[in-house]
């Protein structure tokens, strides 16, 4: 029916009070009239005509939703059949328009999944749940995501539909990933992967392998992560999915950064940025810029890191992805903390913590808690620091988030040192050292060694402290982590001052001072004092 004719008919029905206008362009029946209309439709039109009408409606919703979510998150490959010639779905090219439509239609879309699961056509249930995944992911609407994925899987199981089963198992895995339930995510992906391979569906296989690799990154299984992500990249290339290639380069960068291979990570982020700009993905561009900023922060390029995080934050807000906006706030907090802008660091970390709680993003919550802990320790609030790190430790263990667990232990070691609880600090530092070595996290191994060195110097084990500090120094120099190098030199100087006399420490402190002066970090003042009045 032509749009102008439909508009006139709706206006006439509204004038007769048979329907009511909710918002511009949207109408609904009064409850009693809705029941009456349903009864009359059965009497007049018959079951077949009703089924045909519902099928047309659901198909329109399905392809309109697919168009909207593709504008929002184009990486997800469509598993939809071609649209019927008599169906004219909505088209979207603007992200804001797509989000607005999805937000408005969400109640009807959920009702469609529920109806199709119970009454049919069942393929609509899992296909609509499948195309909704990109929207649920970017907006972090997790309860609706989980409900539709479960219903879609139920419908696919009833039809023994392998494609639907694979897609819905993967959707549940992705939702669990976003809830930081990484082990559960891997369990669902392990069920989905053989189905995708049986279907010879490399588009879906690539998605499954990629998210499995990302889960392994956060579980600290870095070698497995690199293996999976390399395989996913090959699959995305075979299927010519540049969105998938770009995001897999990001994932490989994650793993390499945790391994301390910063220089190797940067080309992956550069390639991701190039691909995302080619395909005009603002979300992907934001992610690549954000991740590059993280590496620049590790390398002591703080001004560039801040600029990139601010740029990423702007892009995340434009595309409406709160999940990544939270992460950008945490990243900004880390750089502010390293630069000594502690008030800004505390404000950004607290903002990230609040947003993470609101969206159920437990990984970002862990990161925010640890950043709050580090910043509190550096301003002398040791009790607060220990409390934040203890909260991060409990949460990270609950979700098996290995890196955050190690960071919490390192933070606890240093906070307990500040509280005079040296034995407890040594235990935490040793646990962090074991964990970082098991996972291959070189930066964190060095962080743990520095924390242990400082405690051991305090308790009169300066010879052991020197060994720890020298080992940390070697790692920091190997991976090009200048702020860590400066801190390791400071710790080494403190230990040498105890064993070989104050003058033996000066050269190490002077070298540390040169590094920290170049970086513009707050350690400068302390190092100047140490050099002026050696201990």
C-alpha positions in Angstrom: 0.0 0.0 0.0 1.4 3.4 -0.9 2.7 5.5 2.1 0.4 8.4 1.5 -2.7 6.1 1.4 -1.6 4.4 4.6 -1.1 7.7 6.3 -4.7 8.8 5.4 -6.2 5.5 6.6 -4.3 5.7 9.9 -5.4 9.3 10.4 -9.0 8.3 9.8 -8.8 5.4 12.3 -7.3 7.8 14.9 -10.0 10.3 14.4 -12.6 7.5 15.0 -10.7 6.6 18.2 -10.1 3.1 17.0 -6.3 3.6 17.3 -4.2 6.0 19.3 -1.2 8.0 18.3 1.8 7.4 20.6 4.4 9.5 18.8 4.7 11.0 15.3 4.3 8.1 12.9 3.5 5.5 15.5 0.0 4.2 16.4 -1.4 1.4 18.5 -4.8 -0.2 19.2 -6.7 0.2 22.4 -6.6 -3.1 24.3 -10.2 -4.1 23.7 -10.1 -3.2 20.1 -6.9 -5.1 19.6 -8.6 -8.3 21.0 -11.7 -7.7 18.8 -9.6 -7.1 15.7 -7.7 -10.4 16.3 -11.0 -12.3 16.6 -12.5 -10.7 13.5 -9.3 -11.4 11.5 -9.7 -15.1 12.3 -13.3 -15.1 11.2 -12.9 -13.0 8.1 -9.4 -13.5 6.8 -8.6 -17.1 8.0 -5.4 -18.6 9.4 -3.5 -18.6 6.1 -4.0 -14.9 5.4 -3.0 -14.1 9.0 0.1 -16.2 8.7 1.0 -14.6 5.4 0.5 -11.1 6.9 2.7 -11.9 9.9 5.4 -13.4 7.7 5.5 -10.2 5.7 5.7 -8.1 8.8 8.4 -10.2 10.4 10.4 -10.3 7.1 10.1 -6.5 6.9 11.3 -6.2 10.5 14.1 -8.7 9.8 15.6 -6.9 6.9 15.0 -3.4 8.2 16.8 -4.5 11.4 19.6 -6.0 9.4 20.0 -2.7 7.5 20.1 -0.7 10.8 22.5 -3.0 12.6 24.8 -3.1 9.5 25.0 0.7 9.6 25.8 0.5 13.3 28.2 -2.5 13.4 29.0 -3.7 9.9 31.5 -6.4 10.9 28.8 -9.0 11.5 28.2 -10.9 8.3 24.5 -11.3 7.4 23.2 -14.8 7.3 19.9 -13.6 5.8 18.3 -14.8 2.6 17.6 -12.3 -0.1 14.5 -10.2 0.6 11.2 -10.9 -1.2 10.4 -8.5 -4.0 7.2 -7.4 -2.4 8.9 -6.4 0.8 10.5 -3.0 1.0 12.6 -2.7 4.2 14.0 0.4 5.7 17.4 1.6 4.6 19.9 3.4 6.8 23.2 5.1 6.1 23.4 7.3 9.2 24.3 5.7 12.5 22.1 8.1 14.6 19.1 7.3 12.4 19.8 3.6 12.8 20.1 3.7 16.6 16.9 5.9 16.9 14.9 3.4 14.8 16.3 0.4 16.7 15.6 2.0 20.1 12.0 2.9 19.0 11.3 -0.5 17.5 12.9 -2.6 20.2 9.7 -3.6 22.1 8.2 -4.8 18.8 11.4 -6.6 17.7 11.5 -8.5 21.0 7.8 -9.3 20.7 8.5 -10.6 17.2 11.2 -13.0 18.4 9.0 -14.3 21.2 6.0 -14.8 18.9 8.1 -16.5 16.2 9.6 -18.9 18.8 6.3 -19.9 20.1 4.1 -19.8 17.0 6.4 -19.6 14.1 7.8 -19.1 11.6 10.7 -20.3 13.8 13.6 -19.3 11.4 12.5 -15.7 12.0 13.2 -16.1 15.7 16.9 -16.9 15.4 17.5 -14.7 12.3 16.1 -11.7 14.0 18.1 -12.4 17.1 21.2 -12.8 14.9 20.8 -9.4 13.3 20.0 -7.7 16.6 23.4 -8.8 18.0 25.3 -5.8 16.6 22.8 -3.4 18.2 22.8 -5.2 21.6 26.7 -5.2 21.5 27.2 -1.5 20.8 24.5 -0.4 23.2 25.2 -3.1 25.8 21.5 -4.2 26.1 22.6 -7.5 27.6 19.3 -8.8 29.2 17.4 -8.5 25.8 20.5 -9.9 24.1 20.5 -13.0 26.2 16.8 -13.5 26.0 16.7 -13.3 22.2 19.7 -15.6 21.8 18.2 -18.2 24.1 14.8 -18.0 22.3 16.5 -18.2 18.9 18.5 -21.3 20.0 15.3 -22.9 21.2 13.6 -22.2 17.8 16.7 -23.5 15.9 16.8 -26.7 18.1 13.2 -27.4 17.4 13.9 -27.2 13.6 17.3 -28.9 13.9 18.6 -25.9 12.0 22.4 -26.1 12.2 22.9 -22.5 10.9 20.5 -21.2 13.6 22.1 -23.3 16.3 25.6 -22.1 15.4 24.6 -18.4 15.2 22.7 -18.5 18.5 25.5 -20.3 20.4 27.9 -17.7 19.1 25.5 -14.9 20.1 25.4 -16.3 23.6 29.2 -16.6 23.7 29.5 -13.0 22.5 27.1 -11.8 25.2 29.0 -13.7 27.9 32.2 -12.2 26.6 30.7 -8.7 27.1 29.7 -9.7 30.6 33.4 -10.7 31.2 32.4 -14.3 31.6 35.2 -15.5 29.4 35.2 -19.2 30.3 31.5 -19.4 29.5 32.1 -17.6 26.2 34.7 -20.2 25.2 32.3 -23.0 26.2 29.6 -21.7 23.8 32.1 -21.0 21.1 33.4 -24.5 21.4 29.9 -25.8 20.7 29.3 -23.3 17.8 32.6 -23.9 15.9 32.1 -27.5 14.7 28.6 -26.5 13.5 30.0 -23.6 11.5 32.6 -25.9 10.0 30.0 -28.6 9.2 28.1 -25.9 7.4 31.2 -24.8 5.5 30.4 -21.3 6.7 33.7 -19.5 6.9 32.0 -16.1 7.6 30.6 -17.4 10.9 33.7 -19.5 11.6 35.8 -16.4 11.5 33.6 -14.6 14.0 33.7 -17.6 16.4 37.5 -18.0 16.2 38.1 -14.3 16.6 36.0 -14.0 19.7 37.6 -17.2 21.1 41.0 -15.6 20.6 39.9 -12.4 22.3 38.6 -14.4 25.3 42.0 -16.1 25.5 43.6 -12.7 25.6 41.7 -11.7 28.8 42.2 -15.1 30.3 45.9 -14.7 30.0 46.3 -17.5 27.4 48.3 -15.3 25.1 49.9 -17.9 22.8 46.5 -19.5 22.2 45.1 -16.1 21.6 47.7 -15.3 18.9 47.0 -18.7 17.3 43.2 -18.2 17.1 43.4 -14.6 16.0 45.9 -15.4 13.2 43.5 -18.1 12.0 40.6 -15.7 12.2 42.5 -13.1 10.2 43.1 -15.7 7.4 39.4 -16.6 7.3 38.4 -12.9 7.1 40.8 -12.4 4.3 39.4 -15.4 2.4 35.9 -14.1 2.8 37.0 -10.5 2.0 35.6 -9.1 5.2 37.6 -6.0 5.8 35.6 -5.1 8.9 36.6 -8.5 10.4 40.2 -8.1 9.3 40.4 -4.7 11.0 39.0 -5.9 14.3 41.2 -9.0 14.3 44.3 -6.8 13.8 43.1 -5.0 16.9 42.8 -8.3 18.8 46.3 -9.4 17.7 47.5 -6.0 19.0 45.9 -6.7 22.4 47.8 -10.0 22.7 51.1 -8.5 21.6 50.8 -5.6 24.0 50.3 -8.0 27.0 53.3 -9.9 25.8 55.3 -6.7 25.9 55.8 -6.6 22.2 54.7 -3.0 21.7 56.6 -2.4 18.5 55.0 -5.5 17.0 51.5 -4.4 18.1 51.7 -0.9 16.4 51.6 -2.2 12.8 48.5 -4.2 13.5 46.8 -1.0 14.9 48.0 1.0 11.9 46.6 -1.6 9.5 43.3 -1.6 11.5 43.1 2.2 11.2 43.8 2.0 7.5 41.1 -0.6 6.8 38.5 1.2 9.0 39.1 4.5 7.2 38.7 2.7 3.9 35.4 1.2 4.8 34.3 4.4 6.7 33.8 2.6 10.0 33.9 5.3 12.7 33.6 2.6 15.4 36.6 0.7 14.1 38.6 3.9 13.6 37.9 4.8 17.2 39.1 1.4 18.4 42.3 1.6 16.4 43.0 5.1 17.6 42.3 4.1 21.2 44.6 1.1 21.1 47.4 3.1 19.5 47.0 5.6 22.4 47.4 2.8 24.9 50.7 1.7 23.3 51.9 5.3 23.2 51.2 5.6 26.9 53.4 2.5 27.6 56.1 4.0 25.5 56.0 7.3 27.3 54.5 9.3 24.5 51.9 10.8 26.9 50.8 13.8 25.0 50.1 11.7 21.9 48.3 9.1 24.1 46.0 11.8 25.6 45.2 13.2 22.2 44.4 9.8 20.8 42.2 8.8 23.8 40.3 12.1 23.5 39.8 11.5 19.8 38.6 7.9 20.4 36.2 9.1 23.1 34.6 11.5 20.7 34.2 8.8 18.1 32.8 6.3 20.6 30.2 8.9 21.6 29.2 9.6 18.0 28.5 5.9 17.3 26.9 5.4 20.7 29.0 2.6 22.1 29.1 3.0 25.9 31.0 -0.3 26.2 34.1 1.3 24.6 33.5 4.7 26.0 34.0 3.2 29.5 37.3 1.7 28.4 38.5 5.0 27.0 37.8 6.7 30.3 39.9 4.1 32.1 42.7 4.6 29.5 42.7 8.4 30.0 42.9 7.8 33.8 46.0 5.7 33.4 47.8 8.3 31.3 46.8 11.1 33.7 48.1 9.0 36.6 51.5 8.4 34.9 51.8 12.1 34.3 51.0 13.0 37.9 47.6 14.6 37.1 46.1 12.6 40.0 42.8 14.6 40.4 42.1 14.0 36.7 43.1 10.3 37.0 40.7 9.8 40.0 37.9 11.5 38.2 38.2 9.5 35.0 38.7 6.2 36.8 35.6 6.8 38.9 33.6 7.7 35.8 34.8 4.5 34.2 33.8 2.5 37.3 30.3 4.0 37.4 29.7 3.4 33.7 31.1 -0.1 33.9 28.7 -0.9 36.8 25.8 0.5 34.8 26.5 -1.6 31.7 27.6 -4.8 33.5 31.1 -4.5 32.1 33.1 -6.2 34.8 36.4 -6.1 32.9 36.3 -2.3 32.8 35.2 -2.2 36.4 38.3 -4.2 37.4 40.5 -1.9 35.4 38.9 1.2 36.9 39.3 -0.2 40.4 43.0 -1.0 39.9 43.6 2.5 38.5 41.8 4.1 41.5 44.1 2.0 43.7 47.3 3.0 42.0 46.4 6.6 42.0 45.4 6.6 45.7 48.7 4.9 46.6 50.7 7.6 44.7 48.9 10.3 46.7 49.5 8.5 50.0 46.0 7.1 50.6 47.2 3.6 51.3 44.1 2.2 53.0 42.0 3.4 50.1 44.4 1.9 47.6 44.4 -1.5 49.3 40.6 -1.5 49.4 40.3 -0.8 45.6 42.9 -3.4 44.8 41.2 -6.0 47.0 37.9 -5.3 45.3 39.6 -5.7 41.9 41.2 -8.9 43.0 37.9 -10.4 44.1 36.2 -9.4 40.9 39.0 -10.4 38.5 39.2 -13.9 40.1 35.4 -14.3 39.8 35.6 -13.7 36.0 39.1 -15.2 35.5 40.4 -11.9 34.2 44.1 -12.8 34.5 45.7 -9.4 33.7 43.5 -7.5 36.1 44.2 -10.1 38.8 47.9 -9.7 38.4 47.6 -5.9 38.4 45.6 -6.1 41.6 48.2 -8.2 43.3 51.0 -5.8 42.2 48.9 -2.9 43.5 48.3 -4.7 46.8 52.0 -5.4 47.2 52.8 -1.7 46.9 49.8 -0.5 49.0 50.7 -3.0 51.8 54.3 -1.7 51.7 52.8 1.8 52.4 50.8 0.4 55.3 53.9 -1.2 56.8 52.5 -4.7 56.1 55.7 -5.9 54.3 55.2 -9.7 54.6 51.7 -9.4 53.1 53.1 -7.2 50.4 55.8 -9.8 49.6 53.2 -12.6 49.3 51.1 -10.5 46.9 54.1 -9.5 44.8 55.3 -13.1 44.6 51.8 -14.2 43.5 51.8 -11.5 40.8 55.3 -12.6 39.6 54.2 -16.2 39.3 51.0 -15.2 37.4 52.8 -12.9 35.0 55.4 -15.4 34.2 52.8 -18.2 33.6 50.9 -15.9 31.2 54.0 -14.5 29.5 53.0 -10.9 30.4 56.5 -9.3 30.3 55.4 -5.8 31.4 53.6 -7.1 34.4 56.5 -9.4 35.3 58.7 -6.3 35.5 56.1 -4.3 37.5 56.0 -7.2 40.0 59.8 -7.3 40.3 60.0 -3.5 41.0 57.3 -3.8 43.7 59.1 -6.7 45.3 62.5 -4.9 45.1 61.1 -1.9 47.0 59.6 -4.1 49.7 62.7 -6.2 50.1 64.9 -3.1 50.4 62.6 -1.9 53.3 63.0 -5.2 55.2 66.8 -5.4 54.9 67.0 -7.8 52.0 68.8 -5.4 49.7 70.9 -8.0 47.9 67.8 -9.8 46.8 66.2 -6.5 46.0 69.0 -5.6 43.6 68.6 -8.8 41.7 64.9 -8.1 41.3 65.4 -4.5 40.2 68.1 -5.5 37.7 65.9 -8.2 36.2 63.0 -5.6 35.9 65.4 -3.1 34.3 66.4 -5.6 31.6 62.8 -6.4 30.8 61.8 -2.7 30.6 64.7 -1.9 28.3 63.9 -5.0 26.1 60.3 -4.0 25.6 60.8 -0.2 25.4 58.9 0.8 28.5 60.7 4.0 29.6 58.7 4.9 32.7 59.2 1.4 34.0 62.9 1.7 33.2 63.0 4.9 35.3 61.2 3.3 38.2 63.4 0.2 38.1 66.5 2.4 38.2 65.1 4.2 41.2 64.4 0.9 43.0 67.9 -0.4 42.0 69.4 2.8 43.5 67.6 2.4 46.7 68.8 -1.2 47.1 72.4 -0.3 46.2 72.4 2.5 48.7 71.8 -0.1 51.4 74.5 -2.5 50.2 77.2 -0.4 48.7 76.7 3.0 50.1 74.8 6.1 49.0 77.2 7.2 46.3 76.8 3.9 44.4 73.2 4.7 43.9 73.6 8.2 42.4 74.4 7.2 38.9 71.3 5.0 38.7 69.2 7.8 40.1 70.7 10.3 37.7 69.9 8.0 34.8 66.3 7.6 36.1 66.1 11.4 36.5 67.0 12.0 32.9 64.3 9.5 31.7 61.6 11.0 34.0 62.5 14.5 33.1 62.2 13.7 29.4 58.8 12.0 30.1 57.6 14.8 32.4 56.5 12.4 35.2 56.2 13.2 38.9 59.2 10.9 39.9 61.4 13.9 39.0 61.1 15.6 42.3 61.7 12.5 44.4 64.8 11.6 42.3 66.2 15.1 42.7 65.9 14.8 46.4 67.6 11.4 46.5 70.5 12.7 44.4 70.9 15.8 46.5 70.8 13.9 49.8 71.8 10.3 49.1 70.5 7.8 51.8 
